[in-house]
Amino acid sequence: RLLFYSFLRNPWFSLPIEVMNGITFGIFYATMTSYAHIISPPGMGATMQGIVGAAFEGAGVAIGSLVGGAVYKLKGGVFMFRAFGLFSVTCCLLHALLQHLVGRRLASAGEGGSSSAAVFSRQTQDGTEFASVNTMDIDSKPIFKGAAPSTLVMSGSEPEEKQLIDGSVM
C-alpha cells in the first residue's frame, strides 16, 4: 500500500488501495491475535492478546507516527511512502527467506522431520482443548488451553472432575 501511495497522482485512486487495506488488515489482525493465543501459557490467552494488541496499537502507532511525521517534514510525502514501502517489502522478503532457511535447517536436523514447525489443536471428548507444537524435541510437551497440566489427571478411563484456573469445572 505504501508504494502505491507514493505513485498516486489522482486522489481518487486511493479508494482501491484502501479496499485492499480492509482485506489485509483483517487477515493480519486475526493472525496476530490467534498466534498470541496459541503461544500463551495456560490461562493467559487474553493477557497475551492484550499485550500484543497494546504493542501494535500503542507502541507501533506511536513510533510510526513520530518517525513518519519527522520523515514527512524533512523529505516530503512521496519520499516517506516510497521509503517505508521499500522497507516493508525488504522486511517481507527477509522474513520469507529466514522462514525458508529455518525450515530447511529444522528438517535437516531431524530424521524425516517436517520442513517447518507446526501447531496442532484438537478438542477431546470431554471438551478439553489443547495445542501441540511440532518441534524437533524428542520429548513432546502439549500446550493445554484453559487448564494447567496438573489439572488433567486421569483415573482409570474417566477423567476426574477438577476446577480449572478460570473457575470452570472439568
Secondary structure, 3 states (H helix, E strand, C coil): CHHHHHCCCCHHHHHHHHHHHHHHHHHHHHHHHHHHHHHCCCCCHHHHHHHHHHHHHHHHHHHHHHHHHHHHHHHCHHHHHHHHHHHHHHHHHHHHHHHHHHHHHHHHHCCCCCCCCEEEEEECCCCCEEEEEECCCCCCCEEEECCCHHHCCEECCEECCCECCCCCEC
